[in-house]
Amino acid sequence: MRVRPRHRLCCVPLLVLPVVLGAQDTGAIRGRVTDAASGQPIVGARVTLEGTALSTGSSAIGAFFIGDVPVGQHLLLVRRVGYASARQEVTVAAGDTVEANIPLRAVAVSLDAIVVTGAGAPAERKVLGNTIESVPGEAVSQAPGALTVDQALAGKITGAVISQSTGVPGGQVSVRLRGTNTILGNAEPLWVVDGVLVDNSAQALVSLGANAGRGNAALSNRLSDLSPEDVDHVEVLKGAAAAALYGSRANSGVIQVFTKRGQQGPPRVTAGTEVGVSDTPNKFAFNMSPNAGWTDVVYGGASALGAPVQRYDIQDSVWRTGVSSVSHVSVSGGNGPTTYYLSGAYDSEQGIVQADGRHHTSVGATVSQQVRPNLELRLAGNFVQTHSDFIPEGEQTQGVLTNLIFTPTSVKPFYDPNQGRYPYNPVLGPNALTVLHTFEAPQDVTRFFGSAQATLQPTPSLTLRGLLGIDDYRQEDKYLQPAFSTGPAFTGSIANPIKMQRNINADFTASHTARVSPLVGLTTTLGYRYTSTHTDVLNATATNLAVGQTDLNGATPSASQSIADLRTVGGFGEERVSLSDRLFFTAGLNVEAASAFGPDERWQAYPRASGSWLVNEEPFFKDGALGRRFTTMRLRLAYGETGGQPPFPYAQFNNYVNVGFTGKPGLIASSLAGNPGLRPERQHEIEGGADIGLLGDRVLAELTYFHQRTTDLVLSVPLPPSTGQSQQYQNVGVLTNRGWEATFTTVNVDKPRFAWRTRLSLAHARNRVESLVTPTDTLVFDYLNAVIPGQPIGVFFGGYYARNPDGSIAYAPVNVVMQGTTYTLMLPVRGTDT
């Protein structure tokens, strides 16, 4: 009985021994990263110990610390956007801390920079044959007047067209990379945040932004939920040559956002507040003539043309000076193997139209744990709440601006206390002031997105990476039109739709590097990816509201629900060959299956290949006259294919529609016929170019030519009435995009108290529809926008006014009868094609 305790006590030193020995076999590295020219500290530089999973970032004073470093000789690699990378050898002894101070040289663009988006494994920019554009985080967070990430990227990506479709706070932003590559599919790029595929849809749950029957346009998109202050940098893949590894979701390019991480050292608190105002530069020049015109006679109650009338300009009751504020606080630091970054942000923005506004709150955290020198774990998460107040806009007959413009100024719009309401609009829809003061259109979004990542290096040449990401949100909208607000026969309506969406993606990659000989290096990567998107939209509406009612109770209700699931699964392989560290070849293949396609077309292969030649590293170049003038000369060429999803995830099936019959549920066949042979839209892209550096890479020119051809466009094809269905999605269209991009970046001054950089971007792209269902097809969208073979997507198609020889609009007399009196008016003449 007494022997057992002795055995247990003897086991304690045996358990502790490996830990003690492990501590004795490690040391540490500390130092500072500074600007080579100015000596100023560089914040946010990434310091990596090659051959291990150990890495950290430099602090606000440029300091860094790496602990638990195995004893022996190591190579430190330091990188920062805007600087050339630097390497330094260090020798670590057991229990010692080595000092390593590393200066970085400012350059226009560093070809040594590491990129990870679209690559099977992290790779230096110089080994890739395609362009990958990087935008530093400070350029995003400090963008003037931009409260969202996509807004902040405007003007910072060569060849990208970034526009905001509406001026409301948090309004929808459209991004097009190298033109539009689809007609009915999603033309927006795939957005990825720290490896998580996030939703950036702009689905309108209620009709506020356009005519409901022609698009039901949304006023906001979901990328507005991400705080720009948390961005470390952004990487952009513009076409199939770079984005092939993302398969059937990447036809329109890929944009990956990397958020900030913690840095070793004591806690560092950063806080800031920005305040701004927005206003209308001008007001509408309304008709304020004291004499009646044609609309005053028809709608304003004037007795005759030229009769005296009272005018009302209510623009001061519609517009306002909008005030916005953004507050952000973050805490970052680290001790030993643990680093953390915590952040919180709140922004409030008033629209320039009364009743428009937005409030956004977000909190985020990223924690990294160096479990062992070859194993790192990272957890990241962001919780977001957004409240927006919208009003009807655009072509809606309830739109404030629509009624403001179309209503004659002779109509008195102000509140009438005798009637207890605003006067009805005699032209269309409600009074603009009725909409501003009695309509309600709030939107509330609650969202969480985050990831868990692990990086393991069993050997210095083998790296394993795993990631599990989730993006989950709930969007609740409301649209209330009170009873009798638009006219005496209107009994009111209310809509309360709710959208719930969950995106999940799981990625795993294994990368192995090997030196076959002193001149030949190989990097082999194998990967697996799974994605799942579940969308559930529940729409409850009601009519016949009681006066003052703001909910569905007691009204005439109706409800509908739509549920959609989209899943993809696949794997990829990539081989990268390095010859003499100046000639690089990459070849890869992504094989993917998507649930949106039928069994015979479900599995698709997307190949890619590229080459990069560092001409400046060749002896004949370095030793010649060109080598004395050019510090960088790189030629590159790449080819790749990507796919696109159909506009409807169940287009392969014959679907049914719920109907009621004598109070009982029933089903009828949809007018849309299923197509089990539907294939992904496929983009083929080839791009080539050159990177030329001068004056120690303080001047860099990046030149690129690209040609994209998208085949198997999914279009709606009419069917014969005898089939019992009216249309079917088929792969019938072809379109092309071709053009060039040029970026010129310079480091003009790099001094301790003054720095000056310039960047000039030029781009030209030509979009052309090569074919549709038949050669003579013309697809017309939204009155004037058309898709015509031989023309770019979205050309204007419609009537026009005839012109006089001097180019002015031609007018002709027209007799018009108003209230029994005939008037002769001079009206524009409609043109005719000859």
C-alpha positions in Angstrom: 0.0 0.0 0.0 2.9 2.4 0.8 4.7 1.6 -2.5 2.1 3.2 -4.8 2.6 6.8 -3.6 6.4 6.4 -4.2 5.9 5.3 -7.7 3.5 8.2 -8.5 6.0 10.7 -7.1 8.8 9.3 -9.2 6.7 9.8 -12.3 6.4 13.5 -11.8 10.0 14.3 -12.8 9.6 12.1 -15.8 6.6 14.1 -16.9 8.2 17.4 -16.4 11.5 16.4 -18.0 10.4 16.8 -21.6 9.1 20.3 -20.9 12.3 21.4 -19.2 14.4 19.9 -22.0 12.2 21.6 -24.6 12.7 25.0 -22.9 16.5 24.4 -22.8 16.5 23.7 -26.5 15.0 27.0 -27.6 15.9 30.7 -27.6 14.3 34.0 -28.8 14.8 36.7 -31.4 14.0 40.4 -30.9 14.7 43.5 -32.9 13.4 46.5 -34.8 12.2 47.0 -38.4 13.1 50.5 -39.7 13.0 52.5 -43.0 16.5 52.3 -44.5 16.4 55.9 -45.7 14.7 57.7 -42.8 15.5 55.3 -39.9 11.8 55.6 -38.8 10.1 52.5 -37.4 7.9 50.5 -39.7 4.7 49.2 -38.2 3.0 46.1 -39.5 6.0 44.4 -41.1 5.7 40.6 -41.2 8.7 38.9 -39.7 8.9 35.1 -40.5 11.4 32.5 -39.5 11.8 30.4 -42.6 11.3 26.7 -42.3 9.0 27.1 -39.3 5.5 28.3 -38.5 6.9 31.1 -36.3 6.0 34.7 -37.4 5.0 38.0 -35.9 4.4 41.6 -36.8 6.3 44.8 -36.0 4.8 47.1 -33.5 4.2 50.9 -33.6 7.8 51.4 -32.7 9.0 48.8 -35.2 9.8 46.2 -32.5 9.2 42.5 -32.9 9.8 39.4 -30.7 9.7 35.7 -31.6 9.9 33.2 -28.8 10.4 29.4 -28.6 12.9 29.5 -31.5 14.8 26.1 -31.9 18.5 26.4 -31.4 20.7 26.7 -34.5 21.0 28.8 -37.6 17.9 30.4 -39.1 16.9 32.9 -41.8 14.7 35.8 -40.9 12.4 37.1 -43.7 10.8 40.5 -43.3 8.2 41.9 -45.7 6.0 45.0 -45.8 3.9 46.4 -48.6 5.8 49.3 -50.2 9.2 47.9 -49.3 11.6 45.4 -50.7 11.8 42.3 -48.6 14.9 41.6 -46.5 16.6 38.5 -45.2 19.0 38.1 -42.3 20.7 35.1 -40.9 20.7 34.6 -37.1 22.1 32.0 -34.8 20.1 31.1 -31.7 21.6 29.5 -28.7 19.7 27.7 -25.9 18.2 30.2 -23.5 19.6 33.3 -25.3 17.8 36.1 -27.0 19.3 37.3 -30.3 19.1 40.9 -31.4 18.3 41.5 -35.1 17.6 45.0 -36.4 16.5 45.0 -40.1 16.2 48.0 -42.4 13.8 47.9 -45.3 14.3 49.8 -48.6 11.3 51.7 -50.0 10.2 50.5 -53.5 7.3 51.3 -55.7 6.1 47.6 -55.8 8.0 44.6 -54.4 8.1 41.5 -56.5 9.2 39.6 -53.4 5.9 40.3 -51.7 4.0 37.2 -50.6 0.5 36.6 -52.0 -1.9 33.8 -51.1 -5.1 34.5 -53.0 -5.5 32.2 -55.9 -2.3 30.3 -55.2 -2.2 26.8 -54.0 0.4 27.9 -51.4 1.8 31.3 -50.4 4.1 32.5 -53.2 6.3 35.5 -54.0 4.7 37.7 -56.6 7.7 37.3 -58.9 7.1 33.6 -59.5 3.5 34.1 -60.7 2.7 34.7 -64.4 -0.5 36.6 -63.6 -1.2 39.9 -62.0 -2.3 40.1 -58.4 -2.9 43.6 -57.2 -2.4 44.5 -53.5 -3.9 47.4 -51.6 -2.5 48.2 -48.2 -4.8 48.6 -45.2 -4.0 52.2 -44.6 -5.2 53.1 -48.1 -8.5 51.4 -47.2 -9.1 52.8 -43.8 -7.9 56.4 -44.7 -10.0 56.6 -47.9 -11.8 60.0 -47.8 -15.5 59.7 -47.3 -15.6 55.9 -47.6 -17.4 54.0 -44.8 -17.3 50.6 -46.5 -14.4 48.5 -47.8 -15.8 48.4 -51.4 -16.2 52.2 -51.5 -12.6 52.6 -50.2 -11.2 50.5 -53.1 -12.4 53.0 -55.7 -9.5 54.2 -57.8 -7.0 51.8 -56.2 -7.4 48.8 -58.5 -6.3 49.1 -62.1 -9.0 48.1 -64.5 -11.7 48.0 -61.9 -15.0 50.0 -62.2 -16.4 50.7 -58.8 -19.6 52.7 -58.6 -22.3 53.3 -56.1 -25.8 52.8 -57.5 -27.5 55.0 -54.8 -26.6 57.8 -52.5 -28.2 56.4 -49.4 -25.9 55.6 -46.4 -24.3 52.2 -46.9 -25.7 52.2 -50.4 -25.1 49.4 -52.9 -21.6 49.4 -54.5 -21.0 47.6 -57.7 -17.5 46.2 -58.6 -16.6 45.1 -62.1 -13.1 43.6 -62.7 -12.1 43.7 -66.4 -15.7 44.2 -67.6 -18.8 42.2 -67.3 -18.6 38.5 -68.0 -22.2 37.3 -67.6 -25.7 38.5 -68.6 -28.0 36.7 -66.1 -25.4 35.4 -63.6 -23.6 37.2 -60.8 -21.3 39.8 -62.2 -19.8 40.7 -58.8 -16.4 39.3 -57.8 -16.2 36.6 -55.1 -15.3 38.2 -51.8 -13.1 36.3 -49.3 -12.3 37.6 -45.7 -9.4 35.8 -44.1 -10.2 32.7 -46.1 -13.9 32.8 -45.4 -16.2 33.0 -48.5 -18.5 35.8 -47.4 -21.9 36.8 -49.0 -22.1 40.1 -50.7 -25.5 39.8 -52.3 -27.8 42.7 -53.0 -31.1 41.0 -52.9 -34.0 43.3 -52.4 -36.5 41.9 -49.9 -38.8 44.8 -50.4 -39.1 47.0 -53.5 -37.6 50.4 -52.7 -35.0 51.1 -55.4 -36.7 50.4 -58.7 -39.9 49.3 -60.4 -40.9 46.0 -58.7 -41.6 44.4 -62.0 -38.3 45.3 -63.6 -35.5 44.2 -61.2 -36.6 45.0 -57.6 -33.2 46.6 -57.1 -31.7 46.6 -53.6 -30.4 49.7 -51.9 -27.5 48.1 -50.0 -25.2 45.1 -50.2 -23.8 43.0 -47.4 -20.1 44.0 -47.7 -21.0 47.2 -46.0 -21.0 45.1 -42.8 -17.1 44.9 -42.7 -15.3 47.7 -40.9 -12.5 49.3 -43.1 -10.4 50.1 -40.0 -9.8 46.3 -39.4 -8.3 45.7 -42.9 -4.6 44.9 -43.1 -4.4 44.5 -46.9 -6.5 43.5 -49.9 -5.5 41.2 -52.8 -7.3 41.2 -56.1 -7.5 38.6 -58.8 -9.0 40.1 -61.9 -9.6 37.1 -64.2 -9.5 33.3 -64.8 -5.8 33.2 -65.3 -5.4 34.0 -61.6 -8.6 32.7 -60.1 -8.9 29.2 -61.6 -8.5 27.6 -58.2 -11.8 29.1 -57.1 -13.7 27.2 -59.8 -17.3 27.9 -60.6 -17.6 30.9 -58.2 -14.8 33.0 -59.8 -15.9 34.0 -63.3 -16.0 37.7 -62.2 -12.7 37.6 -60.2 -11.8 37.3 -56.6 -11.1 39.9 -53.9 -9.7 38.7 -50.6 -9.6 40.9 -47.5 -7.0 40.2 -44.8 -7.7 41.7 -41.4 -5.2 42.8 -38.8 -3.4 40.5 -36.4 -1.8 40.9 -33.0 1.8 41.8 -32.5 4.2 40.7 -29.8 4.6 43.2 -26.9 2.6 45.0 -24.3 -1.0 46.1 -25.1 -1.2 48.9 -27.6 -4.5 50.9 -27.8 -5.4 52.8 -30.9 -8.5 54.9 -31.0 -9.9 57.5 -33.4 -13.0 59.4 -34.5 -13.8 61.0 -37.8 -16.7 63.4 -38.4 -17.9 64.5 -41.8 -20.8 66.3 -43.5 -22.5 65.8 -46.8 -24.7 68.1 -48.7 -26.3 68.7 -52.1 -24.0 70.9 -54.3 -27.1 72.3 -56.0 -30.9 72.1 -56.0 -33.3 71.5 -58.8 -34.2 74.5 -60.8 -37.9 74.1 -60.5 -40.5 76.2 -62.4 -41.2 79.2 -60.2 -42.9 81.3 -62.9 -45.9 83.3 -61.6 -47.9 82.2 -64.7 -49.5 78.8 -65.2 -48.1 76.3 -67.7 -49.6 73.2 -69.2 -49.2 70.9 -66.1 -50.5 73.6 -63.9 -53.8 73.6 -65.9 -54.0 69.8 -66.0 -52.9 69.0 -62.4 -52.5 72.3 -60.4 -56.0 73.8 -60.7 -55.0 76.8 -62.8 -57.9 78.1 -64.9 -55.9 78.7 -68.1 -52.4 79.0 -69.6 -50.8 82.1 -68.3 -53.1 82.5 -65.4 -51.4 83.7 -62.1 -50.5 80.8 -59.8 -48.9 80.3 -56.4 -45.6 78.2 -56.5 -44.2 76.0 -53.7 -40.5 74.8 -53.6 -40.3 72.2 -50.9 -36.7 71.1 -51.4 -35.7 72.5 -48.0 -38.2 70.1 -46.5 -36.6 67.2 -48.4 -32.8 67.8 -48.4 -30.6 68.3 -45.3 -27.0 68.5 -44.4 -26.1 64.9 -43.4 -23.7 64.4 -40.5 -21.6 61.3 -40.3 -19.2 60.0 -37.6 -16.9 57.0 -37.4 -15.3 55.8 -34.1 -12.9 52.9 -33.9 -10.8 51.5 -31.0 -8.4 48.5 -31.1 -6.2 46.7 -28.7 -3.3 44.5 -29.8 -0.4 42.8 -28.2 1.1 39.5 -27.3 3.1 37.7 -24.7 5.1 34.5 -25.4 3.3 32.3 -27.9 0.0 34.2 -27.8 -0.9 37.3 -29.8 -4.3 39.1 -30.0 -6.1 41.9 -31.8 -9.4 43.2 -30.5 -11.4 45.9 -32.1 -14.7 47.7 -31.9 -16.3 50.3 -34.3 -19.4 52.4 -34.4 -20.4 54.6 -37.3 -23.5 56.8 -37.8 -24.4 58.4 -41.1 -27.3 60.7 -42.0 -28.4 60.8 -45.7 -28.9 64.0 -47.5 -32.6 63.1 -47.9 -34.7 63.4 -44.7 -35.4 60.0 -43.0 -32.3 58.3 -44.6 -29.8 57.0 -42.1 -27.6 54.2 -40.9 -26.1 53.0 -37.7 -23.4 50.3 -37.7 -21.7 48.5 -34.7 -19.0 45.8 -35.0 -16.7 44.0 -32.6 -14.0 41.7 -33.7 -11.2 39.5 -32.3 -8.3 37.6 -33.7 -6.2 35.3 -31.4 -3.1 33.4 -32.6 -1.4 30.7 -30.5 2.0 29.3 -31.3 1.4 25.9 -29.8 4.8 24.6 -31.0 7.5 26.1 -33.2 5.9 24.2 -36.1 2.3 24.6 -35.2 0.2 27.8 -35.1 -3.6 28.0 -34.4 -5.7 31.1 -35.1 -9.2 32.0 -34.3 -10.9 35.1 -35.8 -14.5 36.4 -35.5 -16.6 39.5 -36.1 -20.0 40.3 -34.8 -21.9 43.0 -36.6 -25.2 44.8 -36.2 -26.5 47.3 -38.7 -29.7 49.4 -38.7 -30.7 51.4 -41.8 -33.6 53.6 -42.5 -34.5 53.8 -46.2 -37.2 55.5 -48.2 -38.6 54.6 -51.7 -36.4 55.8 -54.5 -35.8 55.6 -58.2 -38.8 54.8 -60.4 -41.1 53.8 -57.6 -44.3 55.8 -57.8 -43.9 56.2 -54.1 -40.4 57.6 -54.5 -39.7 60.9 -52.9 -37.5 62.2 -55.7 -39.9 60.9 -58.4 -42.8 62.8 -56.9 -40.7 65.9 -56.2 -39.7 66.1 -59.9 -43.0 65.2 -61.5 -45.4 67.2 -59.3 -46.1 70.7 -60.6 -44.9 73.4 -58.1 -48.4 74.9 -58.2 -49.6 72.0 -56.0 -49.6 72.9 -52.4 -48.1 69.8 -50.5 -48.0 70.9 -46.9 -49.9 69.2 -44.0 -53.6 70.1 -43.8 -54.7 70.2 -40.1 -58.3 70.3 -41.2 -58.1 67.0 -43.0 -55.5 65.6 -40.6 -53.2 64.5 -43.4 -51.0 65.7 -46.3 -52.8 66.5 -49.5 -53.0 63.8 -52.1 -50.7 64.0 -55.1 -52.7 64.7 -58.3 -50.0 63.3 -60.6 -48.9 59.9 -59.3 -48.3 58.2 -56.0 -48.3 59.9 -52.6 -47.2 63.4 -51.6 -43.4 63.4 -51.2 -43.9 64.8 -47.6 -46.3 61.9 -46.9 -43.5 59.4 -47.7 -40.9 61.2 -45.6 -43.0 61.5 -42.5 -45.4 58.5 -42.5 -43.8 55.7 -44.5 -41.4 53.3 -42.8 -38.7 51.2 -44.4 -36.1 50.0 -41.8 -33.6 47.2 -42.2 -31.8 45.4 -39.4 -28.9 43.0 -40.0 -27.2 40.8 -37.4 -24.2 39.0 -38.7 -21.3 36.8 -37.5 -18.4 35.7 -39.7 -15.2 34.0 -38.5 -12.7 31.2 -39.0 -10.5 28.7 -37.3 -7.1 28.0 -38.9 -4.2 25.8 -38.3 -0.8 25.7 -39.9 1.5 22.8 -39.2 5.1 22.2 -40.6 6.0 18.5 -39.8 9.2 19.1 -41.6 10.9 22.3 -42.9 9.8 21.4 -46.5 6.2 20.3 -45.8 3.4 22.7 -44.7 -0.2 21.7 -43.9 -3.0 24.2 -43.6 -6.6 23.8 -42.6 -9.4 26.3 -42.4 -13.0 26.2 -41.4 -15.0 29.4 -42.1 -18.6 30.5 -41.4 -20.6 33.5 -42.5 -24.1 33.7 -40.9 -26.5 36.6 -40.9 -30.1 37.5 -40.5 -31.6 40.4 -42.4 -35.0 41.8 -41.4 -36.8 44.4 -43.6 -40.0 46.2 -43.2 -42.0 48.4 -45.6 -45.1 50.2 -44.2 -47.4 52.3 -46.4 -50.1 53.6 -44.1 -53.8 53.4 -44.9 -55.2 56.3 -47.0 -51.6 57.6 -47.6 -51.8 57.6 -51.4 -55.5 58.1 -51.9 -58.9 57.6 -50.4 -59.2 54.1 -51.8 -55.8 52.9 -50.6 -56.2 50.7 -47.5 -52.5 50.4 -46.7 -49.9 47.6 -46.9 -47.0 46.2 -44.9 -44.3 43.7 -45.7 -42.0 42.0 -43.2 -39.5 39.8 -45.0 -36.7 38.0 -43.2 -33.7 36.5 -44.9 -31.4 34.0 -43.1 -28.2 32.9 -44.9 -25.3 30.7 -43.8 -22.1 30.1 -45.8 -19.7 27.5 -44.7 -16.4 26.6 -46.3 -13.7 24.1 -45.4 -10.2 24.2 -47.0 -7.2 22.0 -46.6 -3.9 22.3 -48.4 -0.6 20.4 -48.3 2.5 22.0 -49.8 5.9 20.5 -50.3 9.1 22.2 -51.4 12.2 20.5 -52.7 15.5 21.2 -54.3 16.1 18.7 -57.0 19.5 20.4 -57.7 21.1 23.7 -57.0 19.4 25.1 -60.1 16.0 23.4 -59.9 13.3 23.9 -57.2 9.9 22.3 -57.0 6.8 23.3 -55.0 4.0 20.8 -55.0 0.5 21.6 -53.6 -2.6 19.5 -53.2 -5.8 20.9 -51.8 -9.4 20.2 -50.9 -12.3 22.7 -50.7 -16.0 22.4 -49.7 -18.5 25.2 -49.7 -22.2 25.3 -48.7 -24.7 28.1 -49.0 -28.1 27.9 -47.3 -30.6 30.7 -47.9 -34.1 30.9 -46.3 -36.3 33.9 -47.2 -39.7 34.2 -45.4 -41.9 36.9 -46.6 -45.1 38.0 -44.7 -47.3 40.8 -46.1 -50.7 42.2 -45.3 -53.2 44.7 -46.7 -56.3 46.5 -45.4 -54.6 48.1 -42.5 -56.5 50.0 -39.8 -55.6 53.7 -39.4 -52.4 53.9 -37.3 -51.7 50.2 -37.6 -48.0 49.3 -38.0 -48.0 45.5 -37.8 -49.8 42.5 -39.5 -52.3 41.8 -36.8 -56.0 42.1 -37.9 -55.1 42.8 -41.5 -55.5 40.6 -44.6 -52.3 38.6 -44.5 -50.3 36.5 -47.0 -47.0 34.6 -46.7 -44.4 32.9 -48.8 -41.1 31.2 -48.3 -38.2 30.2 -50.5 -35.3 27.9 -49.5 -32.2 27.4 -51.6 -29.1 25.3 -51.1 -25.9 25.4 -53.1 -22.9 23.2 -52.5 -19.6 22.7 -54.1 -16.8 20.2 -53.4 -13.5 19.6 -55.2 -9.8 19.3 -55.1 -6.8 20.9 -56.8 -3.2 20.2 -57.6 -0.5 22.6 -58.5 3.2 22.2 -59.5 5.6 25.2 -59.5 9.1 24.8 -61.0 11.9 27.2 -60.4 14.9 27.2 -62.7 18.0 29.1 -61.4 15.6 31.2 -59.3 14.8 33.4 -62.4 12.6 31.3 -64.6 9.3 30.0 -63.1 6.6 27.7 -64.5 3.3 26.9 -62.7 0.6 24.4 -63.8 -2.5 23.5 -61.9 -5.9 21.8 -62.2 -9.0 22.4 -60.1 -11.7 19.6 -60.3 -15.0 20.7 -58.8 -18.6 19.5 -58.5 -21.5 21.9 -58.0 -25.0 21.0 -56.9 -26.6 23.5 -59.4 -25.8 21.2 -62.4 -27.1 17.9 -63.5 -25.3 14.6 -62.9 -23.7 14.5 -66.4 -22.3 18.1 -66.0 -21.7 18.2 -62.3 -18.0 17.6 -62.3 -15.9 20.2 -64.2 -12.1 20.8 -64.5 -10.6 24.2 -64.5 -6.9 24.3 -65.7 -4.3 27.0 -65.3 -0.7 27.6 -66.4 1.7 30.5 -66.1 5.3 31.4 -66.6 7.5 34.2 -65.2 11.0 35.2 -66.3 13.2 37.5 -64.3 15.2 38.9 -67.2 17.1 41.2 -64.9 18.7 38.2 -63.1 20.2 36.9 -66.4 23.9 37.4 -66.7 23.6 38.9 -70.2 21.2 41.5 -68.8 22.9 42.4 -65.5 26.3 42.8 -67.2 25.0 44.9 -70.1 23.9 48.4 -70.6 20.3 47.6 -69.9 21.2 46.2 -66.5 22.8 49.5 -65.4 19.5 51.3 -66.3 16.8 48.8 -65.2 16.8 47.2 -61.8 13.8 45.0 -62.6 12.7 43.5 -65.9 10.1 40.7 -65.7 8.1 39.1 -68.5 5.0 37.0 -67.6 2.3 35.0 -69.3 -0.7 33.1 -67.9 -3.8 31.1 -69.0 -6.7 29.9 -66.9 -10.3 28.9 -66.9 -13.1 29.5 -64.3 -16.8 28.9 -64.2 -20.0 30.7 -63.3 -23.2 29.5 -61.5 -26.6 29.8 -63.1 -29.1 32.5 -62.0 -31.3 29.9 -60.4 -29.8 27.0 -58.3 -32.5 24.5 -59.3 -32.5 25.2 -63.0 -31.7 21.6 -63.8 -35.1 20.4 -62.4 -38.7 20.7 -63.4 -40.0 22.7 -60.5 -43.5 23.1 -59.2 -45.4 26.2 -57.9 -47.7 26.2 -54.8 -51.3 27.2 -55.6 -54.5 27.2 -53.7 -57.7 25.4 -55.0 -61.0 25.7 -53.1 -59.0 26.6 -50.0 -56.7 23.6 -50.2 -53.0 23.4 -51.2 -52.0 22.3 -54.7 -49.1 22.2 -57.1 -48.8 23.2 -60.7 -45.8 22.9 -63.1 -43.6 26.0 -63.4 -43.4 27.8 -66.7 -39.6 27.3 -66.5 -38.6 24.0 -67.8 -35.7 22.2 -66.2 -32.4 21.5 -68.0 -30.4 18.6 -66.6 -27.7 19.3 -69.2 -27.0 22.8 -67.9 -23.3 23.5 -67.7 -21.3 26.3 -65.9 -20.6 29.5 -67.8 -16.9 29.1 -68.6 -14.4 31.9 -69.0 -11.1 31.3 -70.8 -8.5 34.0 -70.2 -5.0 34.6 -71.4 -2.9 37.5 -70.1 0.6 38.7 -70.6 2.7 41.6 -69.6 5.9 43.1 -68.2 7.1 44.7 -65.0 9.9 47.3 -65.5 11.8 48.9 -62.5 14.1 51.9 -62.5 16.3 53.7 -60.0 16.4 50.8 -57.5 12.8 50.0 -58.1 11.7 53.5 -56.9 10.0 53.7 -60.3 8.0 50.7 -61.5 5.8 50.2 -64.6 3.4 47.3 -64.7 1.9 46.6 -68.2 -0.7 43.9 -68.9 -2.8 42.8 -71.9 -5.7 40.4 -71.4 -8.2 38.6 -73.5 -11.3 36.8 -72.0 -13.8 34.7 -73.8 -16.8 33.5 -71.9 -18.7 30.6 -73.5 -21.8 28.6 -72.5 -23.6 31.8 -71.3 -26.8 30.8 -69.5 -29.8 32.6 -71.1 -33.5 32.1 -71.0 -34.6 30.5 -74.3 -38.3 30.5 -75.4 -40.0 27.2 -75.8 -42.9 26.2 -78.1 -46.3 26.5 -76.4 -46.9 22.8 -77.1 -44.3 21.9 -74.5 -46.5 23.3 -71.7 -43.7 25.5 -70.5 -42.6 28.9 -71.8 -38.8 29.1 -71.3 -35.7 27.2 -70.3 -32.2 28.1 -69.2 -29.7 26.9 -71.8 -26.0 27.4 -72.5 -26.2 29.4 -75.7 -24.3 32.7 -75.4 -20.7 33.9 -76.0 -19.1 37.2 -75.0 -15.5 38.6 -74.9 -13.6 41.1 -73.0 -10.2 42.3 -74.1 -8.0 45.2 -73.1 -4.9 46.5 -71.5 -3.8 47.9 -68.1 -0.9 50.1 -67.1 0.2 51.1 -63.7 3.1 53.5 -62.9 4.3 53.8 -59.3 7.0 56.0 -58.0 8.7 56.7 -54.7 9.5 60.4 -55.0 10.6 61.3 -51.5 11.3 59.1 -48.5 12.4 61.3 -45.6 11.8 61.1 -41.8 9.4 64.1 -41.9 8.1 63.9 -45.5 7.2 61.0 -47.8 5.7 61.3 -51.3 4.6 58.5 -53.5 2.6 58.7 -56.7 0.5 56.1 -58.6 -1.0 56.4 -62.1 -3.4 53.8 -63.4 -4.6 53.5 -67.0 -6.9 50.9 -68.4 -9.0 50.2 -71.5 -11.4 47.3 -72.0 -13.7 46.4 -74.8 -16.7 44.2 -74.1 -18.6 42.5 -77.0 -21.5 40.1 -77.1 -20.5 37.5 -79.8 -23.7 35.5 -79.9 -27.0 35.0 -78.2 -29.8 32.4 -78.9 -30.0 33.5 -82.5 -27.9 36.0 -84.5 -30.7 38.6 -84.6 -31.6 38.4 -80.9 -31.9 41.6 -78.9 -32.5 41.4 -75.1 -33.9 44.6 -73.6 -33.6 45.3 -69.9 -35.1 48.3 -68.0 -36.5 50.2 -71.0 -33.3 51.4 -72.7 -30.5 48.9 -71.7 -30.0 46.2 -74.4 -27.9 43.2 -75.1 -27.2 42.9 -78.8 -24.8 40.6 -80.7 -21.8 42.6 -81.9 -22.3 45.3 -79.3 -21.1 45.8 -75.6 -23.4 44.7 -72.8 -25.8 47.4 -71.8 -25.9 49.7 -74.8 -28.7 52.2 -75.0 -31.6 51.0 -77.2 -34.6 53.2 -77.8 -36.1 56.3 -79.4 -34.4 59.6 -79.9 -35.2 63.2 -80.9 -34.7 64.4 -84.4 -32.0 67.1 -84.9 -31.7 70.3 -86.8 -28.7 70.8 -89.1 -26.9 72.7 -86.3 -27.4 69.8 -84.0 -30.2 71.3 -81.8 -33.4 69.3 -81.1 -36.1 69.8 -83.7 -39.5 71.1 -82.5 -42.9 71.1 -84.3 -46.3 72.5 -83.4 -48.8 70.1 -81.8 -52.5 70.8 -81.0 -53.4 69.8 -77.4 -56.9 70.0 -75.8 -57.0 71.0 -72.2 -60.3 71.4 -70.3 -62.1 71.9 -73.6 -59.7 74.5 -75.0 -57.3 73.8 -77.8 -53.7 75.0 -77.4 -50.9 74.8 -79.9 -47.6 73.7 -78.2 -44.1 73.3 -79.6 -42.9 69.8 -78.8 -39.8 67.8 -79.7 -40.0 65.6 -82.8 -39.3 61.9 -82.4 -36.6 60.7 -84.8 -37.0 57.7 -87.1 -34.4 55.3 -88.4 -33.6 55.5 -92.2 
